[in-house]
């Protein structure tokens, strides 16, 4: 039983780290876009932003399904909250 909890907590932690990395990368790309003068590079950066947004939406769906299928937990609610925030959200 403890193994399942550890695996579940580890999964939630990994997903929290992933959404944090996505938010960090989004911020760096936007900074790069403000200084970029090359249209090809701008296009690549905008495509990466689209990919990050798509992955964030996938993480929202994953966290939503986790809430439905598993017992309630604060960690899962926290993950869902992190994923629902827009990428340009900052505290």
C-alpha positions, 0 to 999 in steps of 0.5 A: 500500500505504501508503494502505491502512495509513493509512486502516486506522490512521485508522479504528482511531483514530476507533473508539478515540476513539468508544469513549472518548467513549461512556465519557466521556458515560456517566460524565457521564450517571451524574453527572447522574442522581445529581442529577436530580429530574425523572422525564422527564429521568431517563427520557431519560438512561436511554434515552441510557445504553441507546443508548450500551451498544448502540453499545458492543456494535456496536463490539465486533462491529466490532472483532472482525470487523476482527481476523478479516478483516485482518492481525494488529495491536496497534492492532486488539487495543487497540481490541478491548480498549477496546470490551470494557471495561464503560462504568463501567471506570476506571483 
